[in-house]
Amino acid sequence: MSEFNDIANPASSGGDMTGFSSPDEQGMCVPDRRPLSLSWMTDEMLEETRQLWSRRYERDLSTEEAVEILQNIKRFAEMLLERSES
């Protein structure tokens, strides 16, 4: 998927931001491949996220927007986990 070239800046694709902006994910970016820090996201997970949230936003979401949504969900889950442990 060549859409991963602009992952660090989802707004550059011309789409609306889908959530809070976040610091860039660390990792080596290889053209047409995900940065290593995003390797936990499968193609199937991204496609399911795009389909689910496209219905909610009533427009087709880009892969970059799906990545942003999954990053936000991951951060939210990590925060909840931290809170439950304290």
C-alpha positions as CSV (number, residue, x, y, z in Angstrom):
1,M,0.0,0.0,0.0
2,S,1.6,3.3,-1.1
3,E,-0.7,5.3,1.2
4,F,1.7,4.7,4.1
5,N,4.1,7.3,2.7
6,D,2.2,10.1,4.4
7,I,1.4,8.4,7.8
8,A,3.2,11.1,9.8
9,N,0.9,13.8,8.5
10,P,-2.6,12.4,7.7
11,A,-3.9,15.9,6.9
12,S,-1.6,16.0,3.9
13,S,-3.9,13.6,2.1
14,G,-6.5,16.4,2.0
15,G,-8.9,14.6,4.4
16,D,-10.2,15.8,7.7
17,M,-8.5,14.8,10.8
18,T,-10.4,12.0,12.6
19,G,-9.2,12.6,16.1
20,F,-6.5,14.3,18.2
21,S,-3.2,15.0,16.6
22,S,-0.4,13.0,18.1
23,P,3.4,13.0,18.1
24,D,5.0,11.1,15.2
25,E,5.4,7.4,15.8
26,Q,9.0,6.3,15.9
27,G,10.2,3.7,13.5
28,M,12.0,3.3,10.2
29,C,9.7,4.1,7.2
30,V,10.2,1.9,4.1
31,P,8.4,3.0,1.0
32,D,5.1,1.1,0.6
33,R,5.5,-0.4,4.0
34,R,4.4,0.5,7.5
35,P,6.9,2.0,9.9
36,L,8.0,-0.6,12.4
37,S,6.1,1.0,15.2
38,L,2.9,0.3,13.3
39,S,3.6,-3.3,12.4
40,W,0.9,-4.5,14.8
41,M,-1.7,-3.1,12.4
42,T,-2.6,-5.8,9.8
43,D,-4.1,-5.0,6.4
44,E,-7.3,-6.7,7.5
45,M,-7.5,-4.5,10.7
46,L,-7.0,-1.3,8.7
47,E,-9.6,-2.3,6.1
48,E,-12.1,-3.2,8.9
49,T,-11.4,0.1,10.6
50,R,-11.9,2.0,7.3
51,Q,-15.2,0.3,6.6
52,L,-16.6,0.7,10.2
53,W,-15.6,4.3,10.6
54,S,-16.5,5.3,7.0
55,R,-20.1,4.4,7.8
56,R,-19.9,6.6,10.9
57,Y,-18.3,9.6,9.1
58,E,-20.6,9.0,6.1
59,R,-17.6,9.2,3.7
60,D,-14.8,7.0,2.6
61,L,-11.8,7.2,5.0
62,S,-8.2,7.0,3.8
63,T,-5.8,4.5,5.1
64,E,-4.0,7.3,6.9
65,E,-7.2,8.1,8.8
66,A,-7.7,4.5,9.7
67,V,-4.1,4.4,11.1
68,E,-4.8,7.5,13.2
69,I,-8.0,6.0,14.6
70,L,-6.2,2.8,15.6
71,Q,-3.4,4.7,17.2
72,N,-5.9,6.7,19.2
73,I,-7.7,3.6,20.3
74,K,-4.4,1.9,21.3
75,R,-3.4,5.0,23.3
76,F,-6.8,5.1,25.0
77,A,-6.6,1.4,26.0
78,E,-3.0,1.9,27.3
79,M,-4.2,4.8,29.4
80,L,-7.1,2.8,30.8
81,L,-4.7,-0.1,31.6
82,E,-2.3,2.3,33.4
83,R,-5.2,3.7,35.5
84,S,-6.4,0.3,36.4
85,E,-3.0,-0.7,37.7
86,S,-2.6,2.3,40.0
